Amino acid sequence: MEPTSIDALLNETRAFAPAETFTQQANLNDPAVYSEAAKDFEAFWAKAAEGLDWFQPWTKTLEWSPPYAQWFVGGKLNACYNCVDRHAKTWRRNKAALIWEGEPGDERVLTYGDLSRETQKFANVLKSMGVSKGDRVCIYMPLVPEVVIAMLACARIGAPHSVVFGGFSAESLQDRINDAQAKVLITADGGWRRGSVVPLKKNADDALKTCPSIEKVIVLDRMGIDYPVHMQSGRDVWWRDAMEQAALECPCEPMESEDLLYLLYTSGSTGKPKGIMHTTGGYMTQVNATTQWVFDLKEEDVYWCTADVGWVTGHSYLVYGPLSNGATCMVYEGAPDYPDRDRFWAMIEKYRATIFYTAPTAIRAFMKWGESHLQKHDLSSLRLLGSVGEPINPEAWMWYHQHVGGARCPIVDTWWQTETGAILISPLPGLTATKPGSATHALPGIFPEILDNDGQPLPLGKGGYLALTKPWPSMTRGLYGDPERFMQTYWSKYPGIYFTGDGARRDEDGYFWLMGRVDDVINVAGHRLSTMEVESALVDHPAVAEAAAIGKSHDLKGQAVAAFVIIREGFEMSDSLKDDLKEHVTKKIGAIARPDDIIFSADLPKTRSGKIMRRLLRDVAEGRALGDTTTLADPAVVQSLKDKYEGQED
Ligand code: WTA
């Protein structure tokens, strides 16, 4: 698949207007919503906040002192109450909240009543371990119902959770636990991925060798008794044993609107991951409302977001958004090609899913695997499709539209970030004519601009930096323990304006086209990584003197990691060393960071001030003609790299 050129994108003329029948029934079907929000965005969001149950009303909608926003000041609420209790009190008590399948095929359905019971009991378990309001709890689990229970139980007692994706290494887990100074770790003996066991408890044990803040570890028995794990006495407790002792009732902690709900670590342009902070009132307001607007969620929908809870999509659109709306959510633990490449379609058919939200990288894989896998299944229950995580190329969009959506389902291409908490740019499915590859327009109440380097708004058609000029309720409240980096990363390029790190353009109809990151963040299969993280993992290997990592276009993953490596004297540039280095990065960070290519080189292209010119390395790795090399200290370096790379490509 050829990458689509920017010009081709901007000349995309295909447009898909919403079907009249869809518009008629849509949650939002009056275009006046945009102008109403623009007129008074505070009043607009205040109205949205009424979609939640508050223990105490707020007195001030917004307190804005850039870069810090406070929303719904003085209000009190609890996220778990909004996701569980308020539904369990009504007929929804016996409505399915989670329809779960494990990778091996095990099945469970939890109603809102079940969620209420389990969450209260588990909240009592946490309390019995000394967890109280404000204590951080780390969660490192497979995608099983208990991970949702654990998150909601934390929210219930006001203990911010920090979920670490189960695919991350022991060392990544350790960094995150130590940065958050978490008191308790919740994990499992293992999880299933493509038929193999992910050894979560073993990784956790390795991580915990130097995590002095952790007092207790709760271990879910996911694998069954045959899978041996080490339990450290006095520290480790089985989930099941702890739950047996737990009392049935646990009241919800009334949280201030601005109390911390969770931390979620994500990659930035330096090696150290940053703990994105989200608070309660604004975050819950926006995830609750956008789930209704963007996914057109209705009482009878069967909603499936395929993200893992280790990422923000899992937080906002698998847990807090849909559950606060009382939705029925499908959850699947494993890989889309296990046991066969039709697993997703089989699940859609079986549970009659109506809304399906996934990532372009998955769509491109499905495309490559071919339509025969879909044709075996009845997908006629679907009525809306979503995409998130990276730009979706028009070819993949069209394939999704035709083959998954049967040409009848609107597609919502949703742009947002861990930092934004909720979707900011997306079609409204009953109102927006979509164009393949465009995230279309800002949602009502959101104010993006495309700016040049000096902060001047650019005319339509011109590429620039995507920025947000007004605050929004679910915006991050900062980086845990690092206000300077927060200021520096997002608020220093344009004072008082949030800089996203993304490049974008608008076409002549004003549609937004996202162009990818403009910083040193790369997006591998929809997962954020920093080039420096990969570089630090590489230079940690004894054979490596210096390394430069880049994101290279990849037809399935969007980007793949390629690394240029200078090795130390005494080591040999061999294929086995390449494999060793790839393995080393996997061990240090996790499989998502594993480089596809390692390129040995004698030197790296640097500017006269010593900065590595990644743009040129990308040209080399992608086999393009070399761009401008005039600022290089030694222009011959890249040419020799290019000659060499073309000789050793594997
Ligand atoms: C990219 C994921 C284009 C973007 C929710 C952003 C997208 C980064 C889209 C955030 C989209 C996400 N179109 N690009 N629809 N959605 N991105 O924090 O570069 O994991 O800055 O949040 O993903 O990634 P994050």
Boltz pocket constraint, residues with backbone or C-beta under 6 A from the ligand:
constraints:
  - pocket:
      binder: B
      contacts: [[A, 266], [A, 311], [A, 312], [A, 313], [A, 387], [A, 388], [A, 389], [A, 390], [A, 391], [A, 392], [A, 413], [A, 414], [A, 415], [A, 416], [A, 417], [A, 418], [A, 419], [A, 425], [A, 439], [A, 500], [A, 501], [A, 502], [A, 514], [A, 515], [A, 516], [A, 517], [A, 523], [A, 526], [A, 527], [A, 528]]
      max_distance: 6.0
